[in-house]
Amino acid sequence: MTRRGFTLVEMIVAALISVTMLTAVYNLMSNWMRSSVKGTSHLSNIQVAVLISSQIEHDLQRATSININADGFHIKTLEDVGKNKKELDVTYEKTPDNQGLRRIVNDSGAIILERLLGDGFRVNEVNGEPMLQKISFPGEKFAAKILFEVASPKNEEPHVMQKMIFCSNCRENLLIKDWKD
C-alpha cells in the first residue's frame, strides 16, 4: 500500500524555501519603500526651494537697493500700482529655529504683508555663505546671487538652491536715472 502524503523532511524543505522567498520579497519591498520616501522628501525639498527662490527673484527683479545683514536681507522694490510707481520695503529674516524664511513687506513703515516661506522646512545657509550676495557691475548695476539649502524636518535629502538674478535688467530699474543703492 502506498501513502500519498508529505514527509516531515519535505515539509521542512518547503517551509525553508517559502521563508527564503518571503525574506527576499520583504527586503525588496523595504528597499523600494525607503527609496520612495527619500524620493518624495527630495521632491518636497525641491518644491519648497523653488517657491522660496521664485519669491526672492520676484522681489530682486524689481530691486532698487539691497542691504544684507547677519539675520537676513532688505530689498527696496519698485512696484507698479496702476499708473503709479511705489517703492516698498521687503525684508527677509531667518527664523530663530531656521524653520522657513520670514518675508515682511512694508509700505511707508506700515506692514502690509507678512508670511513665512517654507513653513515647516529648514532653510539654511550653505557652507557659512549668506543666503543673498550682492554682485556689483560697472555703471552702478548689480546682480544678486541666491544660495540656500532646504531640508525636510527629518533632514532627508536636503536640496541646495543657487540662482543668479540680474536686477539691472529689470524694466523698472532701467527707468530710474542715476539711482544708487
Secondary structure per residue as TSV (DSSP state, phi and psi in degrees):
chain	resnum	aa	ss	phi	psi
A	1	M	-	360.0	131.9
A	2	T	-	-102.1	141.5
A	3	R	-	-97.6	145.6
A	4	R	-	-118.5	80.1
A	5	G	S	-150.3	-178.7
A	6	F	-	-103.6	143.2
A	7	T	-	-84.5	166.1
A	8	L	H	-61.7	-39.3
A	9	V	H	-63.6	-43.5
A	10	E	H	-63.3	-39.0
A	11	M	H	-65.6	-42.1
A	12	I	H	-65.1	-43.0
A	13	V	H	-63.0	-43.4
A	14	A	H	-63.2	-40.6
A	15	A	H	-65.0	-43.1
A	16	L	H	-62.4	-42.2
A	17	I	H	-64.1	-42.5
A	18	S	H	-63.3	-45.8
A	19	V	H	-62.5	-42.2
A	20	T	H	-62.2	-43.8
A	21	M	H	-67.4	-42.7
A	22	L	H	-64.9	-37.3
A	23	T	H	-64.2	-42.7
A	24	A	H	-64.4	-42.9
A	25	V	H	-64.9	-41.7
A	26	Y	H	-61.0	-44.8
A	27	N	H	-63.1	-41.2
A	28	L	H	-62.9	-46.2
A	29	M	H	-65.1	-40.1
A	30	S	H	-63.2	-45.5
A	31	N	H	-63.0	-40.1
A	32	W	H	-64.0	-42.5
A	33	M	H	-65.2	-43.1
A	34	R	H	-60.9	-42.9
A	35	S	H	-64.2	-39.8
A	36	S	H	-65.1	-43.7
A	37	V	H	-64.6	-43.5
A	38	K	H	-62.4	-43.6
A	39	G	H	-63.0	-42.7
A	40	T	H	-64.4	-42.3
A	41	S	H	-62.9	-43.2
A	42	H	H	-63.4	-42.8
A	43	L	H	-63.8	-39.4
A	44	S	H	-62.7	-43.4
A	45	N	H	-62.2	-41.0
A	46	I	H	-63.6	-45.7
A	47	Q	H	-60.0	-45.1
A	48	V	H	-65.1	-42.1
A	49	A	H	-62.3	-40.8
A	50	V	H	-65.8	-42.6
A	51	L	H	-63.1	-44.7
A	52	I	H	-64.7	-47.0
A	53	S	H	-66.7	-32.6
A	54	S	H	-65.2	-40.1
A	55	Q	H	-67.0	-44.2
A	56	I	H	-62.9	-43.3
A	57	E	H	-61.1	-41.6
A	58	H	H	-56.7	-45.7
A	59	D	H	-69.1	-40.9
A	60	L	H	-67.5	-31.4
A	61	Q	T	-68.5	-15.9
A	62	R	T	-111.2	11.9
A	63	A	E	-72.2	137.8
A	64	T	E	-107.9	-21.5
A	65	S	E	-158.4	155.3
A	66	I	E	-134.1	132.7
A	67	N	E	-124.8	129.6
A	68	I	E	-114.9	133.9
A	69	N	E	-133.8	-177.9
A	70	A	T	-66.7	-28.0
A	71	D	T	-94.0	-7.9
A	72	G	E	161.5	-144.6
A	73	F	E	-152.3	157.6
A	74	H	E	-124.9	129.8
A	75	I	E	-124.1	127.7
A	76	K	E	-90.3	124.9
A	77	T	E	-117.3	152.8
A	78	L	E	-107.3	119.0
A	79	E	E	-114.0	142.2
A	80	D	E	-87.5	118.5
A	81	V	E	-119.6	98.3
A	82	G	T	64.6	-124.6
A	83	K	T	-97.3	1.5
A	84	N	E	-101.0	145.4
A	85	K	E	-100.9	137.8
A	86	K	E	-133.8	139.0
A	87	E	E	-97.9	127.7
A	88	L	E	-116.2	151.3
A	89	D	E	-101.4	123.4
A	90	V	E	-117.8	124.7
A	91	T	E	-117.5	134.6
A	92	Y	E	-112.9	125.9
A	93	E	E	-125.8	141.7
A	94	K	E	-73.8	144.8
A	95	T	-	-86.2	156.1
A	96	P	T	-56.1	-35.3
A	97	D	T	-100.4	11.0
A	98	N	-	59.6	22.8
A	99	Q	E	-89.5	90.7
A	100	G	E	88.7	179.8
A	101	L	E	-132.0	122.0
A	102	R	E	-82.3	131.2
A	103	R	E	-117.5	122.6
A	104	I	E	-123.1	128.7
A	105	V	E	-110.9	125.8
A	106	N	E	-114.9	141.3
A	107	D	E	-124.5	107.9
A	108	S	T	55.7	41.1
A	109	G	T	88.9	-10.7
A	110	A	E	-100.1	129.5
A	111	I	E	-70.8	121.1
A	112	I	E	-106.3	-15.5
A	113	L	E	-158.0	134.8
A	114	E	E	-142.2	127.9
A	115	R	E	-152.8	159.8
A	116	L	E	-103.2	115.7
A	117	L	E	-87.2	132.7
A	118	G	E	72.4	35.3
A	119	D	E	-56.5	129.5
A	120	G	E	90.4	-7.5
A	121	F	E	-111.5	146.0
A	122	R	E	-80.3	129.7
A	123	V	E	-116.5	114.4
A	124	N	E	-124.0	159.9
A	125	E	-	-73.6	160.0
A	126	V	B	-110.1	122.4
A	127	N	T	51.8	35.4
A	128	G	T	75.1	2.6
A	129	E	B	-79.6	146.3
A	130	P	-	-64.7	153.5
A	131	M	S	-64.3	-29.0
A	132	L	E	-129.8	131.6
A	133	Q	E	-126.0	133.7
A	134	K	E	-91.9	131.0
A	135	I	E	-120.7	116.2
A	136	S	E	-90.3	147.3
A	137	F	E	-125.2	162.9
A	138	P	T	-58.8	153.0
A	139	G	T	80.8	25.5
A	140	E	T	61.3	20.4
A	141	K	E	-93.1	157.0
A	142	F	E	-149.3	161.1
A	143	A	E	-127.5	170.1
A	144	A	E	-132.8	139.2
A	145	K	E	-107.6	123.5
A	146	I	E	-99.0	131.2
A	147	L	E	-147.8	113.5
A	148	F	E	-155.0	166.9
A	149	E	E	-120.9	138.0
A	150	V	E	-117.1	132.8
A	151	A	E	-137.0	145.8
A	152	S	-	-66.5	165.6
A	153	P	T	-55.3	-30.5
A	154	K	T	-88.1	3.4
A	155	N	-	61.6	32.8
A	156	E	-	-88.2	130.8
A	157	E	S	49.5	61.1
A	158	P	-	-61.5	149.5
A	159	H	E	-120.4	130.1
A	160	V	E	-96.5	128.3
A	161	M	E	-109.1	128.4
A	162	Q	E	-138.1	128.3
A	163	K	E	-144.4	152.5
A	164	M	E	-117.5	124.8
A	165	I	E	-116.7	123.0
A	166	F	-	-90.7	93.9
A	167	C	G	-63.8	-33.8
A	168	S	G	-70.7	-12.0
A	169	N	G	-85.4	-5.3
A	170	C	S	-68.6	137.0
A	171	R	H	-56.0	-42.5
A	172	E	H	-63.9	-39.5
A	173	N	H	-67.8	-32.1
A	174	L	H	-69.2	-21.7
A	175	L	H	-80.3	-16.3
A	176	I	S	-89.1	116.8
A	177	K	T	-84.5	134.4
A	178	D	T	57.1	29.8
A	179	W	-	-74.7	147.8
A	180	K	-	-133.6	152.1
A	181	D	-	-103.7	360.0
